[in-house]
């Protein structure tokens, strides 16, 4: 009779097999760094903890160093200096600034970079950073209002993700 039926496994045996197959991966909070210039690329987070990392960053919000004296650089050789302007934070809620690299980034693109076909793999607002201060205001507006809608989609995904738990709680009440 034993050759027709498999022996019943104990719960202990099943637990040990599950542990062997898939190690537990936890978010290391030391990887959650405010300044995007010092952050690891979001794709470097293990896929099992990306949502947890997104939650952590959404709780913190975009990095906007308070009382920072933004670096000014001379670009044209005529003595005219340019640099990041702190009031841009008031105009663009998605904007964050890296003190480490003196560049600007899109907070929503860092968390939800478009993966759609046709998206020109432009890392300006995610990895490289934006530094064309002379045209920054216009470029920031263009980024936020882009015809392809990538910024709007990333922003919507971030807000939906942030409100996900609240929506579930509301539906359950």
C-alpha positions, 0 to 999 in steps of 0.5 A: 500500500505504501508504494501507492501513497506518499508519506504525509510530510510534517509541517516542519519539513515543509517550512524548512523546504520553503526557507531553502528555496527562497531567502527572506529579503528585507529592506536595509534602511541604510539604503534609503538616502535623502540626497538622490545624488548619493542614492543607489539606482532604484532598479538596484533594489531587489524586486521583492522590496521595491514597494517597501522602498517606495513607501519609505521614500514617499514618506520622506518626500522629495529631497529639498535641503532647507537653508542650503546655499545653492552653488553658483557657477560661471558658464559663459566666461562673461562673469555671469553665474548660474545655479539652482534657485530655491523658489523652484521648489514652490513651483514644482512639487516633484523637484528635488535637489542633490547637494552632492552633485549640484543637480536636480531630479524628478522625485516621481521618475526616480520611484516610477520611471517609465518602462513603456516602449517608446520612452526615450531612455533619458536619464536626465531626471533619474540618474544623471541629473539636470544642471542647465540652470539657464533654461531650468524653469522652461525645462521643468515646465516642459518635463511636467507637461510633456505630451507623452504624459510620462511625468503625469503617469509617474506622478499618478502612480506615486499618488495612487501607490501612496493612497493605496492603503487608505483606499483599502481601509475606506472600502473595508469600512 
